Amino acid sequence: MMKSLKNLFTPKTPAELPMPAEVAVGALLVEAALVDGVYVNIESDMIAEILLESFEFDAARADAVLAEAETLAEEAVGSHQFTKHAKRLALTNRIKVVEAIYRVILSDGERSDVEEAYVRHVAGLLHVDDVSRAQARQRAEARISSGA
């Protein structure tokens, strides 16, 4: 009973509040960029590009969502806060989210076991199976290597 009352009066962080799926996806992409401890311009540029493509935003809207996603990702205590919103997307779009995460983590040219673990974790939370995740990685690698 006391725990329920305490939860009722404890303010929630912005990452715990309801948010549009595109903001949640942006925050997952920012988390992916941050997971190795280095957030470089090429990663933020890739996130903005993905937001432009995926949600058909104009540049101003993509920048605004990116800024909001960066703030949310820095305040978050885990990916679940964002995947619970992104799970509302259709499976094909959740697979595209996993592909986008790979594009972000591969964009800096560095590979990290921590980044790969992050993608596996998020893919599991999004209910994306291992085969679909591996195919998403292959598509992301092909895109990165072709410069598209």
C-alpha positions in Angstrom: 0.0 0.0 0.0 2.8 2.4 0.9 4.6 1.6 -2.3 1.5 2.4 -4.3 1.2 5.8 -2.6 4.9 6.5 -3.0 4.7 5.7 -6.7 1.6 7.9 -7.1 3.5 10.9 -5.7 6.9 10.2 -7.2 7.5 12.3 -10.3 8.3 10.4 -13.4 11.2 11.2 -15.6 10.4 12.4 -19.1 11.6 9.0 -20.5 8.9 7.3 -18.4 6.1 9.4 -19.8 4.1 8.5 -22.9 5.7 9.5 -26.1 5.2 9.1 -29.8 6.8 6.0 -31.4 9.1 8.1 -33.5 10.5 9.8 -30.5 11.0 6.4 -28.8 12.8 5.2 -31.9 15.0 8.3 -32.0 15.9 7.7 -28.3 16.8 4.0 -29.1 19.0 5.2 -31.9 20.7 7.7 -29.6 21.2 5.0 -27.0 22.8 2.8 -29.6 25.2 5.7 -30.5 26.0 6.3 -26.8 26.5 2.6 -25.7 30.2 2.6 -26.6 30.8 5.8 -24.7 31.5 7.9 -27.7 28.8 10.0 -29.5 30.3 11.5 -32.6 28.8 13.7 -35.3 28.6 11.0 -37.9 26.3 9.0 -35.6 24.0 12.0 -34.9 24.0 12.8 -38.7 23.0 9.1 -39.4 20.2 9.3 -36.8 18.9 12.5 -38.4 19.0 10.9 -41.8 17.1 7.8 -40.5 14.4 10.1 -39.0 14.1 12.0 -42.3 13.7 8.7 -44.3 11.7 6.7 -41.9 9.1 9.2 -40.8 9.2 11.5 -43.8 10.1 14.5 -41.6 11.4 17.7 -42.9 14.8 18.7 -41.6 13.5 21.0 -38.8 11.2 18.2 -37.4 14.0 15.6 -37.6 16.3 18.0 -35.7 13.7 18.6 -33.1 13.0 14.9 -32.6 16.7 14.2 -32.5 17.2 16.9 -29.8 14.3 15.4 -27.7 15.7 11.9 -28.2 19.1 12.9 -27.0 17.7 14.4 -23.8 15.5 11.3 -23.2 18.3 8.9 -23.8 20.6 10.7 -21.4 17.9 10.6 -18.7 16.8 7.0 -19.3 17.6 4.1 -17.0 17.1 1.4 -19.7 15.9 0.7 -23.2 12.6 -0.7 -22.0 11.3 2.8 -21.5 11.6 3.3 -25.3 10.9 -0.2 -26.6 7.5 -0.3 -24.9 6.5 2.6 -27.2 8.2 1.3 -30.3 6.6 -2.1 -29.9 3.3 -0.5 -31.1 4.8 -0.4 -34.5 4.1 -3.3 -37.0 6.7 -6.1 -37.0 8.1 -4.9 -40.4 8.7 -1.5 -38.9 10.3 -2.9 -35.7 12.7 -4.9 -38.0 13.5 -1.6 -39.7 14.3 -0.1 -36.3 16.8 -2.9 -35.7 18.3 -2.2 -39.1 18.5 1.5 -38.2 20.2 0.7 -35.0 22.8 -1.3 -36.9 23.3 1.7 -39.3 24.0 4.0 -36.4 26.5 1.7 -34.6 28.3 0.8 -37.9 28.4 4.5 -39.1 31.5 5.3 -37.1 33.5 2.4 -38.6 34.1 0.9 -35.1 32.7 -2.5 -34.0 32.1 -3.2 -30.4 30.8 -6.2 -28.5 28.8 -3.8 -26.3 27.1 -2.4 -29.3 26.2 -5.8 -30.6 24.9 -6.8 -27.2 22.7 -3.7 -27.2 21.2 -4.6 -30.5 20.5 -8.1 -29.4 18.8 -6.8 -26.2 16.7 -4.2 -28.0 15.7 -6.7 -30.8 14.5 -9.1 -28.1 12.5 -6.4 -26.4 10.9 -5.5 -29.8 10.1 -9.2 -30.4 12.4 -9.3 -33.5 13.8 -12.8 -33.9 17.5 -13.7 -34.5 17.0 -14.4 -38.2 15.3 -11.1 -38.9 18.0 -9.3 -36.7 20.8 -10.9 -38.8 19.1 -10.0 -42.0 18.7 -6.4 -40.7 22.4 -6.3 -39.9 23.3 -7.5 -43.4 21.1 -4.8 -45.0 22.7 -2.2 -42.8 26.2 -3.4 -43.6 25.4 -3.3 -47.4 24.1 0.2 -47.1 27.0 1.5 -45.1 29.6 -0.1 -47.5 27.8 1.2 -50.6 27.6 4.7 -49.0 23.8 4.8 -49.5 
